[in-house]
Amino acid sequence: MESRRDSNLTVQGIITKIELNHKSEGLTTYHIFPAVIVINITKVVRVNEDFQTENIKWNNTAWNGFQTLTIAYDQPYSLNLQIGQLIECRGYYVSVTDSAYSFKLILSPYVNESYIISL
């Protein structure tokens, strides 16, 4: 992700998996994320209105039909997180594409206002 994006999704959840140096593949490209984090969603905090035009559905504890969400951490600084921890994160959710970023909430220097914090 090399062009700037505005964050479009904020969620809270409990970390169920952390994988460091995760290789994500698209149809013709790949990207290695410093970390990929999977959470069980406890709250969908904010959804940007651009999802009103897509076929993505959500409620208070589910996103796109699932209660889990994959967070692709692409920041230059290290994480201090652990499984079982409650977090809040804001980033740019990429829906259906053929890239390595698909179906992930991207936290990156290229995403305005992206963050991950412990609660």
C-alpha atoms as one frame of an Amber mdcrd trajectory, in Angstrom:
protein
   0.000   0.000   0.000   1.897   2.977  -1.248  -0.742   5.682  -1.573  -2.199
   7.478   1.426  -5.593   6.316   2.652  -7.936   7.541   5.350  -8.812   5.056
   8.061 -12.260   3.567   7.536 -12.774   1.090  10.388 -12.222   1.061  14.162
 -12.777  -2.109  16.175 -12.120  -3.511  19.621 -11.355  -7.139  20.278  -9.451
  -9.820  22.100  -6.251 -11.082  20.465  -6.429 -14.783  19.598  -3.356 -15.071
  17.372  -0.170 -13.147  16.597   2.058 -14.175  13.713   5.313 -12.319  13.130
   6.821 -11.783   9.662   3.681 -13.043   7.952   3.832 -13.533   4.175   0.510
 -12.609   2.575  -0.044 -13.466  -1.075  -2.285 -11.981  -3.719  -2.799 -13.298
  -7.232   0.419 -11.829  -8.617   2.168 -10.185  -5.650   3.010 -10.777  -2.026
   3.823  -8.666   1.015   5.544  -9.547   4.279   3.848  -7.872   7.226   5.881
  -7.418  10.430   2.870  -8.914  12.227  -0.599 -10.238  11.541  -2.992 -10.206
  14.488  -6.331 -12.013  14.647  -8.959 -10.737  17.073 -12.387 -11.813  18.251
 -14.409  -8.653  17.763 -16.009  -7.308  20.934 -17.162  -4.010  19.439 -17.309
  -2.349  16.037 -16.604   1.225  17.131 -16.603   3.206  13.882 -17.357   2.421
  10.251 -16.696   4.973   7.538 -19.645   5.710   5.295 -17.857   4.340   2.189
 -18.960   0.881   3.303 -22.577   1.914   2.754 -22.011   1.304  -0.967 -20.264
  -2.069  -0.590 -21.818  -5.414   0.298 -20.159  -5.489   3.715 -22.442  -6.058
   6.656 -21.666  -5.430  10.298 -23.253  -5.127  13.679 -21.859  -4.413  17.133
 -19.742  -7.610  17.303 -19.388  -8.888  13.724 -17.711  -7.639  10.554 -18.527
  -8.882   7.069 -20.343 -11.877   8.561 -17.519 -12.947  10.889 -16.754 -12.382
  14.548 -13.013 -12.473  13.847 -10.913  -9.903  12.021  -7.368 -10.030  10.673
  -5.210  -6.997  11.343  -2.175  -6.519   9.098   0.352  -4.556  11.116   2.700
  -2.739   8.731   4.233  -0.139  11.054   7.985   0.377  11.508   7.916   0.048
  15.312   7.609  -3.128  17.339   4.527  -4.388  19.135   4.112  -5.204  22.795
   0.954  -7.322  22.603  -0.039 -10.771  23.760  -2.788 -13.314  23.188  -5.822
 -12.672  25.381  -5.258  -8.912  25.455  -8.115  -6.488  24.709  -7.158  -3.908
  22.062  -8.638  -1.171  19.924  -7.343  -0.541  16.434  -8.111   1.803  13.591
  -6.990   1.300  10.044  -7.991   0.839   6.433 -10.030  -2.272   5.651  -9.414
  -3.685   2.186 -12.299  -5.740   0.853 -12.266  -7.802  -2.319  -9.141  -7.283
  -4.415  -6.479  -9.556  -5.835  -3.758  -8.111  -3.612  -1.951  -9.319  -0.503
  -3.949  -6.745   1.481  -7.417  -8.248   0.865  -9.768  -8.885   3.781  -7.436
  -7.273   6.300  -7.508  -4.145   8.434  -4.261  -2.410   7.454  -2.291  -0.406
  10.033   0.417   1.449   8.170   2.214   4.807   7.951   0.227   5.231   4.709
  -3.098   5.081   6.594  -4.124   8.343   8.231  -4.995   7.935  11.927  -4.158
   4.225  12.072  -3.293   2.902  15.510  -3.428  -0.056  17.861  -3.730   0.406
  21.635  -4.298  -1.777  24.684  -7.530  -1.276  26.601
